[in-house]
């Protein structure tokens, strides 16, 4: 439910356990046992404080999630330090950014000179909550892995047409179902050149050869 990074403190583990087993003491739940409790949200006071509202739907909590799951410059520098990478961003050629809870690709400007943003010349942002591909058009990326995110419309992937070096793309297990997405892929010269022998005519299918793979799911 939470990125592994946040499951280190015992109180968070305890809260996660109570949520999973459906007895977290949210106001709406506690009112069953104590009638004089206000069942509305403790933060916004506009909706019943169910677990879903308290942790996801409340406008104040949603802002909190956005803040702690951002790809900030501070996070990237701390990441480099923890993983014994260069503290000068442009010197790094490897970044693993999957399973971090990110909702936006951002603040990679200082890293755009690198040819490799992750293993095998890849930027790996799989298994996050990314809704729009952005802020990578200036880089020399050869491979982009964005599987298991929240991409849905042509506008969400339009930025890919600026990724002139991109030749391998994984967008599997998103919410893409618009055939017009293919018009974006057709404007990516390296992708088209490398996969000219494939007929990219269907969304909701997998276009694949064993050496270089494009997934559109």
Secondary structure in CASP SS format (residue, H / E / C, confidence):
PFRMAT SS
TARGET T0000
AUTHOR 0000-0000-0000
METHOD secondary structure of the structure
MODEL  1
X C 1.00
X C 1.00
X C 1.00
X H 1.00
X H 1.00
X H 1.00
X C 1.00
X C 1.00
X C 1.00
X H 1.00
X H 1.00
X H 1.00
X H 1.00
X H 1.00
X H 1.00
X H 1.00
X H 1.00
X H 1.00
X H 1.00
X H 1.00
X C 1.00
X C 1.00
X C 1.00
X C 1.00
X C 1.00
X C 1.00
X H 1.00
X H 1.00
X H 1.00
X H 1.00
X C 1.00
X C 1.00
X C 1.00
X C 1.00
X C 1.00
X C 1.00
X C 1.00
X C 1.00
X C 1.00
X E 1.00
X C 1.00
X C 1.00
X C 1.00
X C 1.00
X C 1.00
X C 1.00
X C 1.00
X E 1.00
X C 1.00
X C 1.00
X H 1.00
X H 1.00
X H 1.00
X H 1.00
X H 1.00
X H 1.00
X H 1.00
X C 1.00
X H 1.00
X H 1.00
X H 1.00
X H 1.00
X H 1.00
X H 1.00
X H 1.00
X H 1.00
X H 1.00
X H 1.00
X C 1.00
X C 1.00
X C 1.00
X C 1.00
X H 1.00
X H 1.00
X H 1.00
X H 1.00
X H 1.00
X H 1.00
X H 1.00
X H 1.00
X H 1.00
X H 1.00
X C 1.00
X C 1.00
X C 1.00
X C 1.00
X C 1.00
X C 1.00
X H 1.00
X H 1.00
X H 1.00
X C 1.00
X C 1.00
X C 1.00
X C 1.00
X E 1.00
X C 1.00
X C 1.00
X C 1.00
X C 1.00
X C 1.00
X C 1.00
X C 1.00
X C 1.00
X C 1.00
X C 1.00
X C 1.00
X C 1.00
X H 1.00
X H 1.00
X H 1.00
X C 1.00
X C 1.00
X C 1.00
X C 1.00
X C 1.00
X C 1.00
X C 1.00
X C 1.00
X C 1.00
X C 1.00
X E 1.00
X E 1.00
X E 1.00
X C 1.00
X C 1.00
X C 1.00
X C 1.00
X C 1.00
X C 1.00
X C 1.00
X C 1.00
X C 1.00
X C 1.00
X C 1.00
X C 1.00
X C 1.00
X C 1.00
X C 1.00
X C 1.00
X C 1.00
X C 1.00
X E 1.00
X E 1.00
X E 1.00
X C 1.00
X C 1.00
X C 1.00
X C 1.00
X C 1.00
X C 1.00
X C 1.00
X C 1.00
X H 1.00
X H 1.00
X H 1.00
X H 1.00
X H 1.00
X H 1.00
X H 1.00
X H 1.00
X H 1.00
X C 1.00
X C 1.00
X C 1.00
X C 1.00
X C 1.00
X E 1.00
X E 1.00
X E 1.00
X E 1.00
X C 1.00
X C 1.00
X C 1.00
X C 1.00
X C 1.00
X C 1.00
X C 1.00
X C 1.00
X C 1.00
X H 1.00
X H 1.00
X H 1.00
X H 1.00
X H 1.00
X C 1.00
X C 1.00
X C 1.00
X H 1.00
X H 1.00
X H 1.00
X H 1.00
X H 1.00
X H 1.00
X C 1.00
X C 1.00
X C 1.00
X C 1.00
X C 1.00
X C 1.00
X C 1.00
X C 1.00
X C 1.00
X C 1.00
X E 1.00
X E 1.00
X E 1.00
X E 1.00
X C 1.00
X C 1.00
X C 1.00
X C 1.00
X E 1.00
X E 1.00
X E 1.00
X E 1.00
X C 1.00
END
